[in-house]
Amino acid sequence: MEWECTAFYTNLFKSKVPIDSPTICWSTPTSIPDVLSSEVRYALQQAENDKALRKDKIEIEMLKAGGPTLWQAIASRFSQYAQSLQTSSAWKESKTILKLFTKIILNHLTREFDEQQPKEQAGFRSGYSTIDHIQVLNQLIERCWEYKTPLVLAFVDYEKAFDSLEFNAVLQALHQQGFDNDYIALLQELNNDCTTDITLFYKPLRIPIGQDVRQGDTISPKLFTACLEDVF
């Protein structure tokens, strides 16, 4: 049964479409600025407390309680990763630390992500709301009803939206939209050799992930909308 489950999920998460990664040039140390302890503190303030039991047994409350000494140590390590574009596989398994790092990257890139989106895109953007779109639709329906004008509305529902993305397609979208090559290379490194564990009985089964963006990662929605903008 374990073999069958491993084979099933390996096939489920493997890359389905052969897409080449973009040709990007970078040098180390990168031009990515050093992470400050104040950035770590701010990212922790933005994070919600999570009591879920994780493999690394690190809770976000522990990092918040660590204070300036711990925040400075985390900032120094994050700066090292950003400059060298190298992270250990063991570090990638620490979901709490990894999400903190990607949150800081997102804070660096939020403005650039938003500038690449048209005003019609209200999802996953500060200062925008899908309620605005609902209001527009209501007004449109009322006017068409009033003037007896035919109206056709189409809604796109993405099944398993994040799981359906090929990460190389995401990287290509970022490259086409002019994102800094160093940040693209860093995101590529963070998504290389990713795995997930599934436990059936007593020991976890290691499943390689060859596609998609991470569920629950704060930067994933921005990567998704960036890829959609490149498609449409």
Secondary structure, 3 states (H helix, E strand, C coil): CHHHHHHHHHHHHCCCCCCCCCCCCCCCCCCCCCCCHHHHHHHHHHCCCCCCCCCCCCCHHHHHHCHHHHHHHHHHHHHHHHHHCCCCHHHHCCHHHHHHHHHHHHHHHHHHHHHCCCCCCCCCCCCCCHHHHHHHHHHHHHHHHHCCCCCCCCCCCCCCCCCCCCHHHHHHHHHHCCCCHHHHHHHHHHHCCCEEEEECCCCEEEEECCCCCCCCCCCHHHHHHHHHHHHC
